[in-house]
Amino acid sequence: MVHVQERKLKGKSYLYLDKSIRIGGKVFKISKYLGVKADLSKARINDEMKKFSLELDEKIVSYLTKHIENNFKIQYPLIQEEVRKIEEMNLKYKEIKRSLTRSDWLDIKKRFIANFIFESNALEGNSLTLKNFSEIIFENKTAASTDLREVYDAKNSYAVFSKLFNERKEMSEASILGIHRMIMKNIDERTGYKKIPNVILGRNMELTIPENVPEEMKKLIRWYEENNKLHPLELAFKFHHKFERIHPFADGNGRVGRMLLNHILIRKGYYPIIIRKSHRNRYLKALRAADLGKSIPLMRFALEQAKETYRKFFEVYYNYL
């Protein structure tokens, strides 16, 4: 929040606009001189505060971009211009959270979670329409013809991600197993790591065999802990790819994997992302490229999804502020 500060010198009062921000553990103070207090009307001060807020956003984005460049490993296609765009969108996302009432923010969060779960489950073949999904989640209404598996799929996933959205604990192997167990409740008794090999239709690759899954999951958690110098967007998507390549469960790998992707972003202070069913072919193509060691297509897809999620979901709320 911008504060008006009064400073006195030789009997005169001068007004300044001040804002302190914390980036990477350091506090930066940004000030703007307004003038002599006696010469400033309330309307003039308000106008200057609005202008300062716009100037402030530019400065903060520059500070954030510089912090990312100095403290994270930035790789193509996450060039400076793209990092700046992500930081600008994320700054506006945080402004939405700060500016809205608790009730309004909860309402937006519920809508986001519903949209994310609807699209994530649709990627796995869930046939519910958005209207059906909303009735199940928000009205507890289920049509007689609805497949009960799809009903539990919607309810379980919504409840789990609602909890993850606010989760402060760091990710662990135990927490991943817990997420899978809750998602599969009343759907599939095969919880825990897979007991027989599985395949992914459309991806010609060998998945981790059952006996190697526990060790590969431990390696994945270690990789996550050791790669905090990657930009959070890159960390989240590369973790997601590695998780999907292990494919540790008999069922539910995609749903769990996309939740973990967003859990990483949220824990790192970034807004979550929706991968829509309409982008399924590009999503699978990006994962297939990563299977072959080509990470650029995956990160291009990540940038596209980050921009589209902000533009199609969060931007409308920011524009109302």
C-alpha positions as MATLAB code, in Angstrom:
seq = 'MVHVQERKLKGKSYLYLDKSIRIGGKVFKISKYLGVKADLSKARINDEMKKFSLELDEKIVSYLTKHIENNFKIQYPLIQEEVRKIEEMNLKYKEIKRSLTRSDWLDIKKRFIANFIFESNALEGNSLTLKNFSEIIFENKTAASTDLREVYDAKNSYAVFSKLFNERKEMSEASILGIHRMIMKNIDERTGYKKIPNVILGRNMELTIPENVPEEMKKLIRWYEENNKLHPLELAFKFHHKFERIHPFADGNGRVGRMLLNHILIRKGYYPIIIRKSHRNRYLKALRAADLGKSIPLMRFALEQAKETYRKFFEVYYNYL';
ca = [
       0.000    0.000    0.000;
       1.169    3.532   -0.840;
       1.491    5.855    2.165;
       1.528    9.654    2.319;
       4.402   10.742    4.543;
       4.889   14.218    6.039;
       8.410   15.487    6.615;
       9.273   18.828    8.211;
      12.222   21.010    7.385;
      12.850   24.550    8.681;
       9.246   24.975    9.776;
       7.676   23.782    6.525;
       5.794   20.504    5.938;
       6.550   18.522    2.789;
       4.587   15.513    1.524;
       5.999   12.371   -0.063;
       4.481    9.142   -1.357;
       6.278    6.107    0.049;
       6.097    2.418   -0.701;
       8.236   -0.381    0.764;
       8.484   -3.751   -0.958;
      10.299   -6.941    0.022;
      11.992   -8.919   -2.743;
      14.180  -11.915   -2.002;
      14.561  -10.979    1.650;
      15.579   -7.377    0.897;
      13.409   -4.306    1.499;
      13.290   -1.626   -1.179;
      11.838    1.805   -0.468;
      10.418    3.871   -3.328;
       9.512    7.536   -2.753;
       8.035   10.392   -4.755;
       8.092   14.049   -3.718;
       4.661   15.743   -3.888;
       5.380   19.280   -2.700;
       4.656   21.642    0.174;
       1.691   20.405    2.197;
      -0.044   23.811    2.270;
      -0.060   23.949   -1.550;
      -1.627   20.509   -2.091;
      -5.355   19.808   -2.225;
      -6.833   16.412   -1.381;
      -7.831   15.945   -5.029;
      -4.263   16.682   -6.169;
      -2.863   14.164   -3.688;
      -5.311   11.478   -4.897;
      -4.373   12.130   -8.537;
      -0.688   11.880   -7.708;
      -1.282    8.610   -5.831;
      -2.945    7.092   -8.912;
      -0.047    8.158  -11.141;
       2.474    6.902   -8.596;
       0.745    3.517   -8.457;
       1.249    3.080  -12.216;
       4.876    4.197  -11.992;
       5.328    1.916   -8.999;
       4.173   -1.162  -10.896;
       6.821   -0.519  -13.554;
       9.548   -0.116  -10.944;
       8.503   -3.187   -8.962;
       8.400   -5.346  -12.115;
      11.908   -4.109  -12.965;
      13.138   -4.976   -9.448;
      11.503   -8.411   -9.636;
      12.928   -9.140  -13.094;
      16.402   -8.114  -11.943;
      16.051  -10.290   -8.839;
      15.069  -13.294  -10.988;
      17.996  -12.724  -13.370;
      20.479  -12.409  -10.496;
      19.237  -15.303   -8.368;
      17.765  -17.887  -10.721;
      19.063  -19.942  -13.599;
      17.300  -18.438  -16.624;
      17.291  -20.478  -19.824;
      15.771  -19.993  -23.268;
      12.870  -19.507  -23.970;
      12.581  -17.799  -20.560;
      14.402  -14.722  -21.838;
      14.295  -11.379  -20.005;
      11.224  -10.153  -21.896;
       9.255  -13.299  -20.997;
      10.362  -13.189  -17.355;
       9.211   -9.559  -17.198;
       5.785  -10.485  -18.611;
       5.359  -13.276  -16.053;
       6.399  -10.990  -13.183;
       4.014   -8.260  -14.364;
       1.069  -10.675  -14.526;
       1.975  -12.152  -11.160;
       2.195   -8.693   -9.586;
      -1.346   -7.964  -10.812;
      -2.520  -11.338   -9.483;
      -1.179  -10.408   -6.044;
      -2.881   -7.022   -6.304;
      -6.195   -8.826   -6.860;
      -5.640  -10.883   -3.704;
      -4.693   -7.818   -1.653;
      -7.454   -5.527   -2.877;
     -10.539   -7.741   -2.692;
     -12.542   -8.546    0.393;
     -12.033  -12.007    1.838;
     -15.453  -13.106    0.542;
     -14.768  -11.864   -2.993;
     -11.353  -13.550   -3.077;
     -12.872  -16.832   -1.846;
     -15.452  -16.612   -4.615;
     -12.736  -16.109   -7.268;
     -10.689  -18.947   -5.801;
     -13.680  -21.327   -5.941;
     -14.295  -20.404   -9.578;
     -10.651  -20.939  -10.464;
     -10.495  -24.322   -8.727;
     -13.721  -25.427  -10.450;
     -12.367  -24.374  -13.868;
      -9.002  -26.012  -13.257;
     -10.511  -29.321  -12.078;
     -13.111  -29.381  -14.878;
     -10.410  -28.937  -17.549;
      -7.908  -31.274  -15.866;
     -10.456  -34.074  -15.548;
     -11.680  -33.468  -19.113;
      -8.105  -34.046  -20.303;
      -8.432  -37.545  -18.827;
     -11.732  -38.255  -20.608;
     -14.259  -37.124  -17.973;
     -17.405  -36.371  -20.018;
     -19.149  -33.964  -17.611;
     -20.121  -30.600  -19.056;
     -19.161  -27.474  -17.115;
     -22.841  -27.095  -16.179;
     -22.991  -30.690  -14.866;
     -19.719  -30.173  -13.005;
     -20.918  -26.930  -11.379;
     -24.195  -28.534  -10.269;
     -22.304  -31.435   -8.667;
     -19.784  -29.214   -6.873;
     -21.840  -26.190   -5.877;
     -25.422  -27.522   -5.703;
     -24.834  -31.194   -4.877;
     -27.133  -32.096   -7.778;
     -26.480  -35.182   -9.887;
     -28.449  -36.227  -12.969;
     -29.711  -39.813  -12.878;
     -27.747  -40.703  -16.015;
     -24.402  -39.416  -14.690;
     -21.584  -41.955  -14.240;
     -20.867  -42.170  -10.485;
     -17.131  -42.485  -11.158;
     -17.217  -39.069  -12.839;
     -19.167  -37.627   -9.909;
     -16.571  -38.842   -7.400;
     -13.829  -37.720   -9.770;
     -15.228  -34.173   -9.684;
     -15.946  -34.055   -5.938;
     -12.670  -35.641   -4.838;
     -10.474  -33.538   -7.106;
     -12.244  -30.304   -6.136;
     -11.862  -31.047   -2.408;
      -8.188  -32.031   -2.744;
      -7.123  -29.017   -4.808;
      -9.108  -26.649   -2.575;
      -6.931  -27.866    0.280;
      -3.722  -27.732   -1.785;
      -4.441  -24.127   -2.803;
      -3.886  -23.085    0.823;
      -1.277  -25.702    1.736;
       1.829  -24.245    3.372;
       3.720  -27.497    3.839;
       6.415  -28.355    1.344;
       5.798  -31.239   -1.029;
       7.009  -34.698   -0.019;
       6.661  -38.290   -1.148;
       4.135  -38.891    1.663;
       2.038  -35.858    0.660;
       1.918  -37.038   -2.976;
       0.708  -40.467   -1.864;
      -1.915  -38.767    0.313;
      -3.157  -36.632   -2.596;
      -3.527  -39.714   -4.781;
      -5.367  -41.624   -2.069;
      -7.904  -38.807   -1.603;
      -8.451  -38.354   -5.341;
      -9.152  -42.065   -5.865;
     -11.593  -42.412   -2.958;
     -14.680  -44.404   -4.077;
     -13.179  -44.631   -7.581;
     -10.339  -47.158   -7.480;
      -8.999  -49.220   -4.595;
      -5.537  -49.338   -6.208;
      -3.989  -46.579   -4.122;
      -0.288  -46.334   -3.429;
       2.331  -47.056   -6.057;
       1.393  -49.251   -9.009;
       1.821  -53.013   -8.745;
       1.820  -53.824  -12.466;
       3.275  -51.906  -15.453;
       1.138  -49.279  -17.209;
       1.250  -47.458  -20.546;
       0.233  -44.022  -21.826;
      -1.745  -44.066  -25.040;
      -0.194  -41.723  -27.579;
       3.287  -41.690  -26.013;
       5.669  -44.321  -27.323;
       7.935  -44.586  -24.308;
       8.801  -46.925  -21.465;
       7.465  -45.872  -18.077;
       9.154  -46.718  -14.783;
       8.523  -50.339  -13.863;
       6.668  -50.922  -10.543;
       9.656  -52.198   -8.561;
      11.649  -49.039   -9.380;
       8.915  -46.487   -8.602;
       9.733  -45.904   -4.883;
      13.373  -45.103   -5.637;
      12.501  -42.935   -8.675;
      10.020  -40.935   -6.606;
      12.671  -40.325   -3.954;
      15.012  -39.134   -6.718;
      12.289  -36.835   -8.035;
      11.798  -35.209   -4.629;
      15.573  -34.753   -4.331;
      15.685  -33.222   -7.823;
      12.945  -30.792   -6.785;
      14.783  -29.797   -3.609;
      18.096  -29.334   -5.452;
      16.731  -27.237   -8.327;
      15.241  -24.243   -6.531;
      17.423  -21.986   -8.663;
      15.242  -22.733  -11.681;
      12.537  -20.165  -12.388;
       9.369  -21.435  -10.624;
       7.537  -21.858  -13.955;
      10.359  -24.011  -15.317;
      10.676  -25.922  -12.037;
       6.935  -26.694  -12.000;
       6.692  -27.894  -15.618;
       9.902  -29.922  -15.577;
       8.810  -31.561  -12.319;
       5.462  -32.312  -13.963;
       7.146  -33.980  -16.923;
       9.421  -36.078  -14.717;
       6.458  -37.150  -12.579;
       4.418  -38.155  -15.627;
       7.348  -40.111  -17.018;
       7.558  -42.128  -13.813;
       3.751  -42.581  -13.860;
       3.823  -43.951  -10.299;
       0.147  -44.903   -9.939;
      -2.199  -47.351  -11.608;
      -4.597  -44.467  -12.324;
      -4.856  -40.731  -11.633;
      -1.314  -39.759  -12.676;
      -2.359  -36.841  -14.896;
      -4.731  -35.357  -12.345;
      -2.201  -35.647   -9.522;
       0.617  -34.351  -11.744;
      -1.232  -31.190  -12.759;
      -2.178  -30.496   -9.153;
       1.479  -30.813   -8.135;
       2.488  -28.467  -10.965;
       0.177  -25.804   -9.536;
       1.106  -26.601   -5.952;
       4.713  -25.726   -6.821;
       3.689  -22.430   -8.439;
       1.473  -21.450   -5.502;
       4.160  -22.369   -2.947;
       6.654  -20.213   -4.871;
       4.297  -17.227   -4.828;
       2.966  -17.482   -8.384;
      -0.544  -17.783   -9.756;
      -1.748  -21.270  -10.763;
      -2.310  -22.350  -14.377;
      -5.141  -24.068  -16.244;
      -4.252  -26.490  -19.057;
      -7.432  -26.717  -21.116;
      -8.815  -29.740  -22.926;
      -8.684  -27.740  -26.161;
      -4.864  -27.705  -25.807;
      -4.574  -31.451  -25.223;
      -2.674  -32.219  -28.467;
      -0.127  -29.437  -27.867;
       0.224  -30.516  -24.227;
       0.986  -34.129  -25.192;
       3.308  -32.998  -27.974;
       5.294  -30.861  -25.491;
       5.579  -33.808  -23.090;
       6.696  -36.119  -25.922;
       9.406  -33.621  -26.896;
      10.589  -33.538  -23.259;
      10.712  -37.361  -23.315;
      13.356  -36.964  -26.032;
      15.322  -34.452  -23.964;
      13.947  -31.366  -25.769;
      12.749  -29.004  -23.059;
      12.213  -25.868  -25.186;
       8.792  -26.970  -26.554;
       7.657  -27.762  -23.000;
       8.691  -24.318  -21.759;
       7.100  -22.566  -24.726;
       3.889  -24.393  -23.863;
       4.311  -23.370  -20.205;
       4.666  -19.688  -21.158;
       1.611  -19.870  -23.427;
      -0.509  -21.447  -20.702;
       0.660  -18.939  -18.076;
      -0.265  -16.004  -20.326;
      -3.595  -17.478  -21.399;
      -4.637  -18.342  -17.839;
      -3.947  -14.808  -16.684;
      -5.640  -13.236  -19.729;
      -8.747  -15.426  -19.701;
      -9.265  -15.766  -15.964;
      -7.460  -13.269  -13.718;
      -7.208  -10.195  -15.957;
     -10.956   -9.522  -15.890;
     -10.814   -9.139  -12.102;
      -7.739   -6.902  -12.215;
      -9.454   -4.581  -14.684;
     -12.270   -4.060  -12.181;
      -9.935   -2.859   -9.434;
];
